C-alpha cells in the first residue's frame, strides 16, 4: 500500500544542476574572464557612482550568500566565484579610470606651443602625419594629438625631438550620434587631452636623444620604396604595423570584403612569426647531432620564437592588440615547453584574463572582442568531437586529403564569420557577407606567401639581392587587393544595419558564449538567445531623423525611403557617420533634391511620413539669422525644429525643439517617428570622461589696432 508521507518527487532541480556542473567541471574556469568582463561592462553601462557601489556590494553579497547556503555544492562555488569576479571586474575598471585621469582641454583654442614628440603615425595616403605631443605646460593637457601636412613636417620630426608649432586644438569628441564611435572614452584611457590640426610650419628646436630615425620609421620607408602604392602600405603594415600608405578606397575595400583583420598586426601575424621561427630553429638545430641528443629542441625553439615574437611586437609599435596576441602566443609556447596541449580554450581564457587585468577598458573595444571571438570560435570548433574526427589526420589519398582540408578551411571560415558578424554589426553597423570565401584565399596567401617572401626580401636586401623577391611580394599583394576590390564590389557584399541596442547585443554574445564554452547537449540552449538577438537586430527599425551633437548636420528619411543630409557640402566622415547610424551602405543624397522638401540657403522644411501621420520637420543651415517673424512662423507650423544655434523665445514647435542649448545637454539624437521614441548620446552620469577636470587654454591676444601692439 502506498504511503503518502514516503513519496518524493523524482525531479530535483538542485541535484540536476549539480550533476550538469559536475559533467562540465572542466569548462567552468572558462567563465572566469566572462564574469570579470561582465563586471567591467556593468561599470560602463551603469551611469551613476551609487549604482557602481551597489553593484559591487550586491555581487559580493550574492557570493557570500551562496557560500553560506551552498553546503559544499559546486553550484554554490560557481555562484560565489562568479559574483566575486564581477565585483572585482567593476572595481578594477573603476580604479583604472581614476588612475589614468588627466586634464582635458576645456574648450577649442588656437595655441602656439613647444612640445616633445612622443609618437608619429605617418599616413601617406591622406598626406598627413599624426603627432602625439607632450607640451609640458600647465595651461594645456599633458598629451595632445595633432595632424600635420607631411609637406611641412621637417625630416627630423621623430619621437624624442622637440618642435615648435601653432595648432587648433579641441577636446576629444563624444559620439556624434547614438551608437557612433566614442572617442572621448578612448581618449580618456589613452590620457589624450586634446586633438587638432597644425596651422603653418613646424620648427625643430631640440634633437632627439638618437639622431637617426627610429628603426620602425626607416624600415617602413624602405619597404614602401620597394613596393609602391597600397601594396607597399600593406607590406609595411605586416612588418611595422604602419598602414598609413594604404589608399582610402583600398582600405574600405578590405573592410567590406572582410579582410581588414589582415592589416592589423594581431594573432594571425604573431602566429605566423612564431611558427616560422620555430620551424627554422628546429631544422637548424637538428643539423647538430650532439645538440639534438642532449637538449630538448622544442624548448629551445619555443624560447627563440618567444624572443622573436617579442621583438616583432616592439617593432610593430606594441599596440594593445599586438600585445594581446603576444601574451596568447607566450602562453601557447609555455604549454609546448611543458609538454601540454598547446591550443585549448583554457589557454584562450588565460590570455583574456591577463589582458582584462592589465587593460580593463579593452572589454569595450572592437579589436578585443573580434580577436578573442575568432580564436574562441576556432578552438571550440576544433575541440568538438565531430570536428576532431573530420579534421584529424588519416591515411588517405591526396585528392581526398585535399578536399577534406579545403572543406575544413571553409567550415572554419564560416564559423568565424558567424562569430564576428554580430560584433561588426554592433561596432561598425555593417558586416561583409562573403568574408569566409575571401579569407579562404587571403589567409593562406598572406601567411604562406607574402610574409615569408617579405622576410626573405628584407634579409636579401642586406646584400643587395632582394629585388626579385620584392617582385613576388608586389604580385602577391596586388592579387590580395584585386580580391578585396572584387569581393567588395559584388552585389550584396555588405550587410548594413542601424544601431544595435546594447541589450540585443548582450543576448547575441551571451548565446554565442554559451554554445562555445560548454560541452554537454545543454550548450545548444545558447542558440535560442543568439537567434532571438539576431532577429531583434535585423528587425530593429531604422531612424527617421538623425541629428549630430552640434546641430549642424541632420539626416532625414524622405518619402522615397532614402536618407538625405541637410548640408550638401557635408564631408565624407559626417556622411559616413550618419549613414552607419541609419543602416545605409552607400552615398547619402542632399535634402534639396527631395520631392517633399522646400529649401533656401538658410533653412529647409520637409515632410516625413511615419507612424500614420505626416511630420513637419524644419532645420536651419547657415550662419545667417532668419527674420524673427519668418522663424517663429516656421516653428509654429513644424513638429520638430533643429538648429545649430540658440532658437529665439517663442519658437515652440509642436513636439521637439533641438537647438544648441538642448543638444549641449543631450548630444546627438536618433529619432524613430513610427514609435515617437528618441535615443540620445549624453545621459547624466559619473563616468570621468563625461565631466572631466578641464584645463583652460591660454587666450589669444587681440589683433592690434592702428598699428599699435595690444598687450
LINGIZI-V396240 format. One line per field, one symbol per residue. burial: # if it has 24 or more other C-alpha atoms within 12 Angstrom, else .. A space follows every 50 residues. Layout:
burial = ???
This chain:
burial = ....................#..#..####################.... .#..##..##.##..##......########################..# #########################...#######...############ ..#..###########################################.. .###.........#.##.######.######################..# ############################..##..#...........#### ######.##############################.....######## #######.##########################.....##......... .......####################################.###.## ########.......##.##########.######.###...######## ##.################...#..##.######.###.########### ########...#######.#...#####################.####. .#######.#....#######....#....#..##..########.##.. ###..#####.###.########....#####....####.#.####... ...........
